[in-house]
């Protein structure tokens, strides 16, 4: 099941983010505390983005946050990956815009494959000097045919 998330869902969205992030990029684990993640989702993500979630039974298993042609966040719990929820969440954003951009880390090969298989094209790679993690990143873009 997919639905738009409310402010009351933001702590759970932060939990999904942290669980997926730490497994995908263990070299960056612990960058923020759970309380900092919750604050970020409540105070920064929710007010500026449209946020949707995927659910298995009543559990939030994936989330996407997007705005103005940008995907800001897309995370799926590791045990829920490979079952289509990330693709379904991405399709919500694709229906909303004719062009989408996103950043991912260069070392996150699973994310890079995921986006590439869904029509996103690599636009730029950077040394990471402009991101908080100082991790080399990659800009991807998708445009509706």
C-alpha positions as CSV (number, residue, x, y, z in Angstrom):
1,X,0.0,0.0,0.0
2,X,1.2,3.5,-0.8
3,X,0.0,6.7,0.8
4,X,1.0,10.3,1.4
5,X,2.7,10.7,4.8
6,X,1.7,13.1,7.5
7,X,3.8,15.0,10.0
8,X,2.9,12.3,12.5
9,X,4.7,9.8,10.2
10,X,8.0,11.7,10.1
11,X,9.7,9.9,13.0
12,X,8.9,6.5,11.3
13,X,10.2,8.0,8.0
14,X,13.4,9.0,9.8
15,X,13.8,5.4,11.1
16,X,13.4,3.9,7.6
17,X,16.0,6.4,6.3
18,X,18.5,5.6,9.0
19,X,18.1,1.8,8.7
20,X,18.5,1.8,4.9
21,X,21.3,4.4,4.9
22,X,23.4,2.6,7.5
23,X,23.2,-0.7,5.6
24,X,23.8,0.8,2.2
25,X,26.7,3.0,3.3
26,X,28.2,1.6,6.5
27,X,31.2,3.9,6.2
28,X,28.9,6.8,7.0
29,X,26.9,5.1,9.7
30,X,26.4,7.2,12.9
31,X,26.7,10.5,11.1
32,X,23.5,11.7,12.9
33,X,21.7,10.5,16.0
34,X,18.1,9.2,15.7
35,X,16.9,12.4,17.4
36,X,18.7,14.5,14.8
37,X,17.1,12.4,12.0
38,X,13.6,12.9,13.5
39,X,14.2,16.6,13.8
40,X,15.4,16.8,10.2
41,X,12.3,15.0,8.8
42,X,9.9,17.0,11.0
43,X,11.5,20.4,10.5
44,X,13.1,20.3,7.0
45,X,11.7,17.4,4.9
46,X,8.0,17.5,5.8
47,X,7.6,21.3,5.4
48,X,9.3,21.5,2.0
49,X,8.6,18.2,0.3
50,X,5.7,15.9,-0.7
51,X,6.4,12.7,1.3
52,X,5.0,9.3,0.4
53,X,5.4,5.9,2.1
54,X,5.1,2.3,1.2
55,X,3.6,-0.1,3.7
56,X,3.6,-3.8,4.4
57,X,0.6,-4.4,6.7
58,X,0.8,-1.4,9.0
59,X,4.6,-1.0,8.9
60,X,6.3,1.8,6.9
61,X,8.9,0.0,4.8
62,X,9.9,2.8,2.3
63,X,9.6,6.5,1.8
64,X,10.2,9.1,-0.8
65,X,10.4,12.9,-0.4
66,X,10.4,15.1,-3.5
67,X,9.9,18.8,-4.5
68,X,10.2,21.0,-7.5
69,X,11.7,18.4,-9.8
70,X,14.1,17.0,-7.2
71,X,14.1,13.7,-5.3
72,X,15.4,14.7,-1.9
73,X,15.1,11.3,-0.2
74,X,14.3,7.7,-1.2
75,X,14.8,4.9,1.2
76,X,13.5,1.3,1.6
77,X,14.2,-0.9,4.5
78,X,16.8,-3.5,3.5
79,X,14.5,-6.5,4.1
80,X,11.8,-4.9,1.9
81,X,14.1,-4.1,-1.0
82,X,13.7,-6.0,-4.3
83,X,9.9,-6.2,-4.0
84,X,8.9,-3.1,-6.0
85,X,8.2,-0.5,-3.4
86,X,11.1,1.7,-4.3
87,X,10.0,1.6,-8.0
88,X,6.4,2.4,-6.9
89,X,7.5,5.3,-4.8
90,X,9.7,6.6,-7.6
91,X,6.7,6.4,-10.0
92,X,4.7,8.8,-7.8
93,X,7.4,11.4,-8.2
94,X,7.7,10.7,-12.0
95,X,3.9,11.3,-12.4
96,X,4.3,14.7,-10.7
97,X,7.1,16.1,-12.8
98,X,8.4,15.9,-16.4
99,X,12.0,16.1,-15.1
100,X,13.6,14.8,-11.9
101,X,17.1,15.2,-10.5
102,X,18.7,13.6,-7.5
103,X,22.1,13.1,-5.9
104,X,23.5,9.8,-4.7
105,X,26.9,8.9,-3.4
106,X,29.3,7.4,-6.0
107,X,30.1,4.4,-3.7
108,X,26.4,3.6,-3.4
109,X,26.5,1.2,-6.4
110,X,23.1,-0.3,-5.6
111,X,21.4,3.1,-5.8
112,X,23.2,3.9,-9.0
113,X,22.0,0.7,-10.6
114,X,18.5,1.2,-9.3
115,X,18.2,4.7,-10.8
116,X,20.0,3.8,-14.1
117,X,17.5,0.9,-14.6
118,X,14.6,3.4,-14.2
119,X,15.8,5.9,-16.8
120,X,18.0,8.2,-14.8
121,X,21.2,9.3,-16.6
122,X,24.4,10.4,-14.9
123,X,25.0,14.1,-15.4
124,X,27.9,14.9,-13.1
125,X,30.2,13.5,-10.5
126,X,31.8,15.6,-7.8
127,X,34.5,15.2,-5.2
128,X,31.9,15.7,-2.4
129,X,33.2,19.0,-1.2
130,X,29.7,20.5,-1.3
131,X,27.9,17.8,0.7
132,X,27.8,17.4,4.5
133,X,29.5,14.0,4.4
134,X,32.4,15.1,2.2
135,X,31.6,11.9,0.1
136,X,32.0,11.9,-3.7
137,X,28.6,12.1,-5.2
138,X,26.8,11.8,-8.5
139,X,24.0,13.8,-10.0
140,X,21.3,11.9,-12.0
141,X,18.5,13.2,-14.2
142,X,15.4,11.7,-15.6
143,X,13.2,13.3,-18.3
144,X,9.9,12.1,-19.5
145,X,10.0,11.0,-23.1
